[in-house]
Amino acid sequence: MLFDPGTTHSFIVKRIITKIGKGVKIIEKRFVIRTSIGNMVETNNMYVGVGVSLAGYELEIDMIPLELYDFDIILGMDWLSKYKALIDCYTKIVTFQIPEDRRMVFE
């Protein structure tokens, strides 16, 4: 899993889509995505409300399927802002504000 504040949306690798048990939602708006190797991908598919376990908490993520090679999931600004993520590069700690006003720390 990659925390990426440089991307606006969250992504899931296509090869594990069958394991998540959610149907794809076709959305009206089409996304044009520039990959890290410079390719342009266009899609209107999104998996909505996918449950992901992170540091012992089950959290929901809306993800766009994409052909990824280094990571299974990329959490972008849509998800990071929803959970008020604070990324401390010096200490290499990511802190989230999750429901019920609890803090989750990922080291």
N, C-alpha and C positions, 0 to 999 in steps of 0.2 A: 504494500500500500504506500502511495506517495501523497504527501500533503503538498499541494501545489497552488500557492496564492497567485501564481501567474496565469492561471486558466480560469475562465468564468464559470464553467460547468464541471460536473464530475463524470467520470468515464469508467466503464467496466470492459475488460477484455472479452472479445467475442467467444473465445473457447470455453469460458465457464458459465455462459449465459444459461445453459440447460440446467445447471446445478442450483440456480437461485429460486426456481419455482414460481416465477412471476411471468405473466404475459407482457409482451411489448405493447406499449401504447403509441399509436400513431398520432402525432401532434400536428396541428395546423402549420405552425412555424417550422421552416426548414433551417437546420443548422449547417453552416459551412465552417469546417474545422481545418485548421492548418496543423499538421502533425509536426513532431520534433525533427523529422527528416525532410520537411518542406513540402510534403504531399498535401493536397486539398481533398477533403472528404466531405460529401454532402449527405445528410440524413434527416429524417423526420421521425426516427424511432427513439423511444425513451422507455426505460424501465422505472416505474414510479413506486416509491415506498419500499424499496428493497431493504430488508433487515440485514445489518452488518454488525457483528460483534467486535467491539473495540475496547480494550482494557477492561473487559468484564461487563460492559454495558451494551445493550442491544439498541441500536440507533437506525433510523430510516434514512435512506439516501435515494434521490432520483438520479439515475445514471444513463448516459448515452453509450450504446455499444460501439466499440472502436477496436480496430486491430492494433493491439499493444504488444510489446515484446519484453520490456523490462519489468513491468508491474501488472498486477491483476486489476487493481483499482487505483484511480487517481481521484483524490478529493480536491475539488476546486473551490473557488470563492463562494459559490452558491451554498455549499455545505459548511464551509469554514465560517462564513458569516452567520449562518443560521445558529450555530453553536458557539458563537462569539470566541473563536479560536485566537489564542495569543501564541505566536511562534517566537521562542527565544533561541536565536541561532547560537549564541555564545554557550549556553548551558545544554543546548540540544534537547529542549523540553517543549512540548506543545501542550497547552492547557485549554480545556473546553469548559464552557458553562452549559450544563445539560439540564433537562427538565428537573423540576423540584428544587431549583437553585443549588444544585450540587456541582462541584468542580471535578473534572476528570483530568488526570495528568498522564500524558503519554511520553515515556522516556525512551 
